[in-house]
Amino acid sequence: MKIKTLFIFEILGKPAEHIKDSLDKMIDQLGEQKGLEVVRRVVHEPKLIEDDGKSDSKLEKLEKENYVKQGMYSTFAEVEVETENINLIMAIVLNMLPSHVEILQPSEFSLNNTELSGLMSELTVKMHKYDEVTKVLMLEKDYLIKKLKEAEDKVSNFEGEVKGVDEKKEDNEHKKIDQDNVVDIEIDSEKNNN
C-alpha cells in the first residue's frame, strides 16, 4: 500500500540564494532515499524577514528583532512523497524535522504490532538522544554558572584587597599626622609651661 505524504520544510538564513539552494539540496537528498519517491516539490522564493509586530511571546519578539537586524531571509518548500514504508516517513519526521506533516493517502490504514513497535522504538531512540544532549547541556550550564560565581567572588575579593591597601595607607597617614600633632602639642605645652 502506497503512503502519500506532504511535508513542509522551512529554512532561515542568509543570503537568500544560499537558503534556497540548501533547501533544494535537502529535497534532492530526500529523493535519493531507497523506497521513497518525491512526486511533487515546490520551493518558494526567499523573503526578507520584517518586523510585523505580531509576536506571541517576548522570546518570539526578540528572535524576530534579531533576525530583522541580521537581514535574515526565510523560505519553505512543499514536498509530496510516496513510499510503502511508514518507518521511512517516521525517520524523515525525526531526522529532518519538517514544520508540517500530512498523510494524504490512504485515509485509513492499519499497522500490525511489529510495525507499531518499530515506530515506537525509533521514536524512543531519538528521544533518548535528545534527553542525553539536554542533560549534557544542563550540566555544562550549571558548571559555567558555578565558574562565573567563583570568578565574581575572586573579583569582589580582589577589589576588597585593593581597597584594604588604600585604606591602610590612609590610616597610616592619619596616624603619622596625629603623631606629629601630638609632638607639636607636647612641644607647645612645654613652651607654655616654661
Protein Blocks (a to p, Z undefined) as FASTA:
>chain_A
ZZddddddddddddfklmmmmmmmmmmmmmmpghiacfbdcdddddddddehiafbfklm
mmmmmmmmnopacdddddddddfbfklmmmmmmmnopabdcdfbdfbdcddfklmmmmmm
mmmmmmmmmmmmmmmmmmmmmmmmmmmmmmmmmmmmmmmmmmmmmmmmmmmmmmmmmmmm
mmmmmmmmmmmmZZ
